[in-house]
C-alpha cells in the first residue's frame, strides 16, 4: 500500500490548516495538496495527503474514514495514479456556418475553385 491517500468529501469551508491538523492525528504528514478552483479560488472538495510511512497511511484510513467534519463524512482511500491520456481525437474542420455573431473567431474553409477555364467563365458572366 502506498503512503499517498485521497481524501474525499471535504467540506468547502475547511481550510488547509484545519485539514492538516485533523489528518496529523494519524501520523506525520509529509505533503498535503488541496486543489482549488481556478476561477473562485475555493477548495474543490477533496485533497491528497502523503504520510511518512505506509503504516501511518493505513492507520489514517482506519481511524479517519467516515469521520464527520462539518456535517460531512470524510472518505479516505489509497490514491490511484491518473490513467495515461492518449492522443486526442482529431476534430472535424469548422465550416464557419451556423449561429450569428460578428465573425470573430471564425475560420474559413476554402473550396476548390475548379479549373482555370471555369474560373474565366465565371468572371465573364459577371
C-alpha positions as CSV (number, residue, x, y, z in Angstrom):
1,X,0.0,0.0,0.0
2,X,1.2,3.5,-0.8
3,X,1.5,6.3,1.7
4,X,-0.4,8.7,-0.5
5,X,-4.1,8.9,0.3
6,X,-7.1,10.5,-1.4
7,X,-9.4,12.4,1.0
8,X,-12.8,12.9,-0.5
9,X,-16.0,14.7,0.6
10,X,-14.1,17.6,2.3
11,X,-16.4,20.5,3.1
12,X,-15.7,23.6,1.1
13,X,-15.3,25.8,4.2
14,X,-12.5,23.6,5.6
15,X,-9.1,25.4,5.4
16,X,-5.8,23.7,4.6
17,X,-4.6,24.3,8.2
18,X,-7.8,22.7,9.7
19,X,-7.4,19.7,7.4
20,X,-3.7,19.3,8.2
21,X,-4.5,19.4,11.9
22,X,-7.2,16.8,11.5
23,X,-5.1,14.4,9.4
24,X,-2.0,14.8,11.5
25,X,-3.8,12.9,14.3
26,X,-3.0,9.6,12.4
27,X,0.7,10.3,11.8
28,X,3.3,12.6,10.3
29,X,2.2,14.3,7.2
30,X,4.9,14.6,4.5
31,X,2.7,16.5,2.0
32,X,-0.8,17.9,1.8
33,X,-2.3,19.0,-1.5
34,X,-5.7,20.7,-1.5
35,X,-6.7,21.6,-5.1
36,X,-8.5,24.8,-5.6
37,X,-10.9,26.1,-8.3
38,X,-9.2,28.3,-10.9
39,X,-12.0,30.8,-11.0
40,X,-13.3,31.1,-7.4
41,X,-10.1,30.1,-5.6
42,X,-12.0,27.9,-3.1
43,X,-11.2,24.3,-2.4
44,X,-12.7,21.7,-4.7
45,X,-13.9,19.3,-2.0
46,X,-11.0,16.8,-2.0
47,X,-7.3,16.6,-1.1
48,X,-4.3,14.4,-1.3
49,X,-2.2,13.6,1.8
50,X,1.1,11.8,1.9
51,X,2.2,10.2,5.2
52,X,5.8,9.5,6.2
53,X,5.2,5.7,6.3
54,X,2.7,3.2,4.9
55,X,1.8,2.1,8.4
56,X,0.6,5.7,9.2
57,X,-1.4,5.8,6.0
58,X,-3.1,2.5,6.9
59,X,-3.8,3.8,10.4
60,X,-5.3,7.0,8.9
61,X,-7.7,5.1,6.7
62,X,-8.9,3.0,9.7
63,X,-9.2,6.0,12.1
64,X,-10.4,8.8,9.9
65,X,-12.5,7.2,7.2
66,X,-16.2,8.1,7.7
67,X,-15.2,10.8,10.3
68,X,-17.8,13.6,10.3
69,X,-16.4,17.1,9.7
70,X,-18.9,20.0,9.4
71,X,-21.8,17.6,8.7
72,X,-20.0,15.6,6.0
73,X,-18.3,12.2,6.3
74,X,-14.7,12.2,5.0
75,X,-13.8,9.4,2.7
76,X,-10.2,8.2,2.8
77,X,-8.7,5.7,0.3
78,X,-5.5,4.9,-1.4
79,X,-4.7,7.3,-4.1
80,X,-4.6,5.9,-7.6
81,X,-2.4,7.1,-10.4
82,X,-4.2,9.1,-13.1
83,X,-4.6,7.0,-16.2
84,X,-2.4,8.0,-19.1
85,X,-4.2,10.1,-21.6
86,X,-3.8,9.1,-25.2
87,X,-3.7,11.4,-28.1
88,X,-6.8,13.4,-28.6
89,X,-9.2,12.6,-31.4
90,X,-8.9,14.8,-34.5
91,X,-11.6,17.4,-34.7
92,X,-13.7,17.9,-37.8
93,X,-13.0,21.1,-39.7
94,X,-15.0,24.1,-38.7
95,X,-17.3,25.1,-41.6
96,X,-18.0,28.7,-40.4
97,X,-21.7,28.2,-40.7
98,X,-24.5,28.4,-38.2
99,X,-25.0,30.9,-35.4
100,X,-24.9,34.6,-35.6
101,X,-22.4,37.0,-34.1
102,X,-19.7,39.1,-35.6
103,X,-17.4,36.7,-37.3
104,X,-14.7,37.0,-34.8
105,X,-13.1,33.6,-34.2
106,X,-14.5,32.1,-37.4
107,X,-12.2,30.1,-39.6
108,X,-13.0,30.0,-43.3
109,X,-12.7,26.8,-45.2
110,X,-11.7,27.3,-48.8
111,X,-13.3,25.2,-51.5
112,X,-11.6,24.3,-54.7
113,X,-12.4,27.0,-57.3
114,X,-12.4,24.5,-60.2
115,X,-10.4,24.6,-63.3
116,X,-8.9,27.8,-64.8
117,X,-11.3,27.6,-67.7
118,X,-14.3,27.5,-65.3
119,X,-12.9,30.5,-63.4
120,X,-12.6,32.6,-66.6
121,X,-16.2,31.7,-67.5
122,X,-17.5,32.8,-64.1
123,X,-15.6,36.1,-64.4
124,X,-17.1,36.8,-67.9
125,X,-20.6,36.2,-66.6
126,X,-20.3,39.0,-64.0
